[in-house]
């Protein structure tokens, strides 16, 4: 039995976070009403403020991903240059 993951659009997530901050209900109860896991709603609250803006955490997380992507590219380039240097060095022996 395969379980397909439910995907929520960004607007739904932001609205859920706004509702969780504005409502007197607890986060778990709101998550249940929305049909999502409470842990998921807590994770969304880490990313967006009650106004729907990105939090500092989300901004840093996005910068980290971009830096990791760039590092992977640089490492790949470095490895290719090492192999090319070794190849050309072996030709001149």
C-alpha positions in Angstrom: 0.0 0.0 0.0 1.5 3.3 -1.1 0.7 6.5 0.7 0.7 9.7 -1.3 1.8 12.8 0.5 -0.6 15.7 0.6 0.9 18.9 -0.8 -0.4 22.2 0.3 0.1 25.5 -1.5 1.9 28.4 0.1 -1.3 30.4 0.4 -3.0 27.6 2.4 0.0 27.4 4.7 0.1 31.1 5.3 -3.6 31.2 6.0 -3.4 28.3 8.4 -0.6 30.1 10.3 -2.6 33.3 10.5 -5.6 31.4 11.8 -3.5 29.6 14.4 -2.3 32.9 15.7 -5.7 34.7 15.6 -7.8 31.9 17.0 -8.3 31.3 20.7 -8.1 27.6 20.0 -4.9 25.6 20.4 -2.7 24.7 17.6 -3.5 21.0 17.8 -7.2 21.7 17.6 -6.8 24.1 14.6 -4.7 21.5 12.8 -7.3 18.9 13.4 -10.0 21.2 12.0 -7.9 21.8 8.9 -7.1 18.2 8.5 -3.3 18.5 8.9 -0.9 17.1 11.5 -0.2 19.5 14.4 3.6 19.1 13.9 3.1 20.3 10.3 1.3 23.4 11.5 4.0 24.1 14.1 6.6 23.8 11.3 4.7 26.3 9.2 4.6 28.6 12.2 8.4 28.5 12.2 8.5 29.8 8.6 5.8 32.5 8.7 4.7 35.1 11.1 1.1 35.9 12.0 1.1 38.5 9.2 2.2 36.0 6.6 5.8 37.3 6.3 8.8 35.0 6.3 10.5 34.6 9.7 14.2 35.0 10.2 14.4 31.2 10.4 12.9 30.7 7.0 15.2 33.3 5.5 18.3 31.7 7.0 17.1 28.2 5.9 16.7 29.5 2.3 20.2 31.1 2.4 21.7 27.8 3.7 20.1 25.8 0.8 21.5 28.2 -1.7 24.9 28.1 -0.2 24.9 24.3 -0.1 23.9 24.2 -3.7 26.7 26.6 -4.7 29.2 24.6 -2.6 28.2 21.4 -4.4 28.7 23.1 -7.8 32.1 24.4 -6.8 33.2 21.0 -5.5 32.2 19.4 -8.8 34.2 22.0 -10.7 37.2 21.5 -8.5 37.1 17.7 -9.0 36.9 18.1 -12.8 39.8 20.5 -12.8 41.9 18.1 -10.7 41.2 15.3 -13.1 42.0 17.5 -16.1 45.3 18.6 -14.4 46.2 15.0 -13.7 45.4 14.0 -17.3 47.5 16.8 -18.9 50.4 16.2 -16.4 50.4 12.5 -17.5 50.7 13.6 -21.2 53.9 15.7 -20.5 55.9 12.9 -18.8 
